[in-house]
Amino acid sequence: MIIKVLDTVNDPGTPGKTGDDRYGFDAAAGCAWVIDGATDVTDLKPFPDESGAAWLAETVSSRLLSGPQAGEGAKPYFGRVLTDVAAEARRCTRLPLDTLPGEASPVASAIWMRRDGEASEFVWAGDCFAIAEAPGGARLIGTQEKADAETREAARMLALPDAERLAILQAQRLGANAPARGLITLNPAAAAHLNTERVVLPSGAHVLLMTDGFFRFVEPYGLDTPASLLARVLEHGLPAAINALRQHEARPHGVRIKARDDSAAVLLQV
């Protein structure tokens, strides 16, 4: 094994639901990932058995089990992944993809990691994150500004009438499908705009990959810093952390966002 997976969790937030988060790993290949499908914002159901968000997260996660070829860069690899996912969408959809309005085309956030010698390469889209035990302390990998912006936007949207909120969400989804936004979409051109970072991590270092629902410990709730969140899950495990998060969400607090977001995380050691 190149990596050792210590713990995993995928909590849908709402009991009885499957949620739109997925995780996966190939320990022998040194790869692991989490994916967060963005909640659908139309009544159109391109995929008959599940939401577009769940379909995209599940399909991408399954495709990532076939890792990069020898010497293949991360962005070319994800270009192949999204090409295959788009082809699968054309096979599975009950509505021709070229007839779908942009707000009905699914998008997702994600973070993916592979171990390469003494370094680990991270690829991320949207507001998924990693925390790694790097020399000098815990290292946050991802774009925290996106999580901050999502919190502000969620608080603003909750104050709007339903029709106005839906119109804004649909306009945002249309923009999210533009390749330059660098999200996981059915357009393979988005792969060229994904974020990448290569971090030297010593053997034995721990890494926590998570969707934004798990990152709520840091933003917006402020229950942890990245360093203390990594320490929390190493001491207590991911299921116990989720329980603590849900208990916090059950109490009144000053942050007005969706109460129980789905949350996925993978804790591993390189």
Protein Blocks (a to p, Z undefined) as FASTA:
>chain_A
ZZdcfbdcddehighiabjadcdddfknopacdddddddfbfbdfblkbcfklmmmmmmm
mmmmpccdehiafklmmmmmmmmmmmmmmmmpmbdfklpcfklpccddddddddehjbcc
dddehjadcddddehiacdedjfklmmmmmmmmmmmmmpcfklmmmmmmmmmmmmmpmkl
opacfbfklmmmpccddddddehiacddddfklmmmmmmnlpacfklmmmmmmmnojklm
mmmmmmmmmpccfbdcdfbacdddddddZZ
